Amino acid sequence: MGKEKTHINIVVIGHVDSGKSTTTGHLIYKCGGIDKRTIEKFEKEAAEVRRSLVTLLILYML
């Protein structure tokens, strides 16, 4: 018998800002669903967005 991947559906329910996305993201990462390179790419993109927002805020305050 060949190695088969099992797919599961998970529902995460919780209040606003209770960490649903963070918990789910960590679970997927720890289970090997996202590789380290992809995480690094997301972190780089997030840093670029933060820099852009800070620049816009500074320009708005001038």
N, C-alpha and C positions, 0 to 999 in steps of 0.2 A: 504494500500500500504506500502511495506517495504522501509526502508531507502536505497537508492541507491547512490553509489559513482559516481560522474561525473568525467570523465577523459577529460582533455584538453591537446592540444598540443600547446606549445609556442615556437616561434622562437625569438632568441635574436641576433641582428646584431649590430656590432659596430667595431670601430678601435681597433687595437692591444693595450692592456693595458688600455682599457677604463672602465674596471670593469664589464664585462659581466658575468663572472663566479661568482664573489663576489655578484653581485646583484641577480643573479638567486639562489645562495645558500641561501642568506638571505630570499628571497621570499619563497623558499621551507620550510625553518626552521620556519618562522613566520606563515605559513599556516598549520604547524603540520606534515609536510612530513618527518621530521627528528627529533628524540627525543634528549634531552639534553645529554643523555649518549653516543650516537653516536658522537655528536659534541666533547665531552670530549675525546673520543677515538681518533678521528682525530687530535685533538690538541696535545695529548700525542705523537702520531706517528710523527707528524711534528717536535716536539721538539727533538725527537730522531734522526731524519734525520739531523736537523741542527747541533746537537752535533757531529754526524759522519762527516759531511762536514768540520766543524771547525778542527776536529782532523786530517783529511786528508790534509787540507791546512797547518796546522802546520808542519806535517811530510814532506810535499813537500818543505816547506821553509827551513827546516834543511838541 
